[in-house]
């Protein structure tokens, strides 16, 4: 299974994703420039956190027009795993690969801390190694992380089990229905505001994010071999 980590101008979590996959999980992973327009040969793609294009206009609003995003959309439409964390989540919503959007935190402040989450759906490519309703803790670091969608969209997400993670005990940004991460209807595209790649090594004090990448690799390998 070969994985692409996209690097946009302003990305600052691309190295975190790369090392989580390569150094910790032993995966075959490459950095791929936002200028590339072809992802042939890759089996999954990761969109990292950061401030793509300086977050001008809106977070992710310019990145969705990068040459590489056409190839990301093609991969998503083929059912290949696509993952976006923080700014990556914002880019996925701007590109129309996930419904809704991310707006300024209700506090109007940047929030950086570890928060408790509930695993709502463990029947995805990314969460199969978690237990349903398991409580985990992951870091967040964002100013525009409040998930918003209209009531019809929110009800649709719930009805089709697309809500994967919720904030538990506290809501750090005002996200509707405490939503921290969602998938598309097909389940192969996951966007989330928390950073699992920052919680993969015991030496850093937290490994709750590791099983997300192990789930992806286990399920991704199975799909590649089919």
N, C-alpha and C positions, 0 to 999 in steps of 0.2 A: 504494500500500500504506500503510495507516494503522495506527500502532502505539501501544498503550497501555502506559505505565509506571505500575504500581500504587504508590501511596504509602500505607504503613501507619504508624501511630504508632510511631516508633522506626526507620524506614527511614533509612539514611544514605548509601546508594549510588544512590538514585534519580536524583540530579543527574548522577552519573557516567554512568549508562545513557542518560539523556536527551541529554546532550551528545555522547556517543559516536555516537549515532544521528543526532541533529539537526545539530550543528555539524560533525562529522567526516564523516559519511556523507550528509548532506543529506536525511535521511528525514523523513517527516511523522509527528510523534510528539507525544503529549499526556501530561501527568500526569493520572492518574485516581485519585480517592480510594478508600480501602478501604470507604467507605460506599456507593459506587455498587453497584447490583445488576444493571446492564445494560451490556453491552459491544457492543451493536449498532453496526455501522459500523466496527468495528476488525477488522483482518486478522491481527493478532498481538498477543501480550501478554507483558510482561516483569515478572518479580518480582525486585526488587533485594535487595542485601545490607543488613545492618544488624542491628537488634535489635528486631524487630516485637513490640510489646506488652511490651517489656523482657525478652524471652526467658523470661518467667515460665512455670512448669510445666516446659516443654521448649521449645527453640528451634523456633518455628513452630507450636507446639501451639495457641495461641490464634488466631493469624492465619488458620489454616485454617477458622475459623468466621466470619470477616469476611463481610459481605454480598457483597462483590465476588467471593468465591471460588466462589459458585454459578455466576456468569457465566464465570469462568475454566474451570471444569470443563466447561461447555457448549461453550466454544470448543475445548477439548482434544478432546472427544468428536466434534466436527465435523471434526477433522483440521487445525485451524488451528494455526500455530506458537505454542508456549508455552515460554518460557525462564525459568529461575530460577538465579541465581548466589548462592552462599553461603547467607544466610538464605532466599533464594528457593528454593534447592534443598531446604532443610529444610522449608519450607512445602509444597512439591510432594510430598514423601514423607508428611508428616502428612495431607495431603488425599487420599492414595491414588492420586495421578496417576503416581507413580513407586514402585517397590517398595523395600523396605528402609528404613533410617533412618540418621540421623547422631547419633553419640554423642560424649561428651567425648574430646578428643584423648588418646592414650595417655600423653603427657607430663603431662597434667592442667594444661597451661599454654596460654595464648593464643599462637598462632604467627602472625607477620607477616613475610613475606619473599617473594622471587621464587623459584619452584621450576621445575625442568625437568619437562616432560610429554611423553608420547608420544601422538600422534594414532592411536588404534586403529582408528577407523572414520571414513573420509572420505566415506561414502556416505549422509550425512544432509543435511537441510535446512540445518544449521548449520555443516557442515564440508567442503562440497564444494570449497572453494578451498584446502584443505590437501592435502598428500600423505599417503598411507597410511604409517604408522610414522614420520612426520616428528617431529623433536624441536623443541619450542617451549618458551618460558619465560613463565610468567604469575604475577602476584602472588597470594598467599593472605593471608587475615587472618581467623582464626577460632579459637574455643576448642572448638566442637562440630562437628568436621569429619571424624570417623572413620566412614567408611561401613561399615555392618553389615547383613548379611542372612544367612539360613540357607543351608546348602550347596546345597540344592535350588534356591533362588532364584538364587544365584550361578551355578550351572551353567546355569540357564535363561537368564540374562542373556548368558552367554558363547555359548550355542548359537544365540541369536537376534541376535547382533552388536549388543547394546544397550550394551555398554561402549564409550564414545566416547573418553574420555581416561583415561590411567593416569599415576600419578606415576612418573617415571623417575629412576634413580640413587639417590634417597632417598624414603622414605615419611615425610612430615612429621607425620602424625597417627595412623597405625596402621590406615588403611583396609584392609579385607580385599581381597586380590588387587590392591593398589595402585590401587584404583578412585578416580578423581578426578571422573568425570562419566558419566552414563548417560542413555539415552532410554527412553521407553515402547516397547511392542512395535510400535506403528504408526510410531514415529520422529518424531513431530511435537512431542513434549514432551522438552526437554533440561534436566537439572539438573546443575550442576557447582559444586564448592567454589571453585576459582580464579576470579579476576575478570578476564575478558577486556576489560571496559570500562575498566580501568585501564591497558591496554596497547594504545592505538590511535593514539598520536601520537609521532613521532620526537623531538620536543622533550622528552618525558618519558623518553626512552631505550629505548622498546620499542613495537613495533607488532605483536607476535605475536597480539594479540587481534582486530586489525582484520578479518582475513579471516573470522572467525566472523560478524560483523555483515554483511559484504559477501555472504557465502554466503546468509544469511537473506534479505537484501533481493533478491538475484538470484533465488533460488528462490521466495520469497514473491510477487514480482511475477509470475512465471510462473504460479503457482497462481491469483492474482487474475484474470489475463487468460484463464484457461481457461474 
